[in-house]
Structures are given as C-alpha cells and as structure tokens.
Amino acid sequence: MNPIEHSQGLIVKIATPDLQLSDFKLIAFDMDSTLINIECIDEIADAVGRKAEVAAITEAAMRGEITDFKDSLRRRVALLKGVSVASMDAVYRERLKLNPGAAELVHACKAAGLKVLLVSGGFTFFADRVRDELGIDYLRANELEIDHGVLTGRLVDQPWGDICDGEEKRRTLLDTCAQLGINPLQAIAMGDGANDLPMMGAAGLSVAYRAKPKVREQAMVAINEGGLDRLLELLR
C-alpha cells in the first residue's frame, strides 16, 4: 500500500478499517524525543560543556549511522563523568517536558485496557519519574553509576543485562507480551530513532513520532506534526 496522508502530518501506510485502541493490549514507548521533548544525555552533557560533542554522537546513533548503540552509549556516558546529581535534577526540573499529547495518549490507552511499557536507551534517573508521572506499568532503562553525588562515567549492570539497546528493547517488548499472555501483534510500539526499529518491527502496529528518516520510512504510521495523541485519530 502506498503511504496516504491521513490528515496534515499524519502518514498511514496500512489499511486501518475500524481499528480500535481496544484491539491492542500493550503500548510501548521510547522515552527521549518520543514521550519527552529532550535527549536527556545531551542535556546532562551541557553541565560539563560537552553538549555538542555528545549530541553529535546521539544524532548519528538515532539516524542509524552508528550501528553499535552500546559502544556509542558507553562513549557518551564516559563524557558525563563528574556531573552532579544536582545538575541532573536541574535538567529534569528546567528542561524535561512531556511531549504534546503524551499524557492524553497514555490515559486513553489505559482507559481502553492497555498496559503501558516505557523502554528506553536513556536513564532510570529520568525514566522513573516519567513512569510515576504517567502511571506507566512497566519500565526498562539504563542506570547511571553515581558515587558521592556525581556520575562516574559508567553504567550499572542490571539483572537483565548491561545496556538497553535496540535488541534489548525488542526483547523487553516480547517478554512483556509473554508475561501478559498476548500476541506481539496486539502491541503498539512508538519511537523516533534507529534503536527503536527492532521493537517496532516486532509489534502489530509501529508508529514513528517526529522521527528520523529511516524510522519514518519503516513505520506503519508516521506522526510528523502535532502531538502523540494524533494516534487517536486512527484508533478510537
């Protein structure tokens, strides 16, 4: 099927006859630049004057030009060494905002009986707060190592592994579906970067939100303008 502009800035590449939110049982969101307005790692790096350097690596990784996400993340986290928890708190308070329509879409999904998964290549420091703010059911994200109130430049190994990259996002989506006893085709996955493509490919409905070109091309639905809740124009 050729892409159809459903309405201004909303591109649909699949037939959606009478699809409803309640046809799905799980929605999985990326965090940085999808549910929220910033790339947290870039803003943390600003505290040590390394935003441009870190942001360049982030952009290349999200566009799919860096294929080893784990290596790129380790390189960026190493540049954060010495940043204080107070600086990260300031990023959360002063720069991090939910993207337009995020709360509305999450609440609509929950009202329709869906569980909500936040699966992020970003950090628990921010993801835990976003989870609590939106009432999200499941979370997987990376954990920054903190020693005496400052970042060490390393990540903490977690029971599931070391780094939440694209393959871990896919595995988390599939594991969560298994836990819920549902088929992955009953899941929606939303993201903006190349590391979201594995989980988007495993889901029944993939949605790109203001995404990189490679992600827009591969998604079933692309929201290029407006808020996350534009998905509700397709799924009632």
Secondary structure by P-SEA (a helix, b strand, c coil): cccccccccccccccccccccccccbbbbbccccccccaaaaaaaaaaccaaaaaaaaaaaaacccccaaaaaaaaaaaaccccaaaaaaaaacccccccaaaaaaaaaaaabbbbbbbcccccccaaaaaaaacccbbbbbbbbbcccccccbbbbccccccccaaaaaaaaaaaaaaaccccccbbbbbccccaaaaaaaccbbbbccccaaaaaacccccccccccccccccc
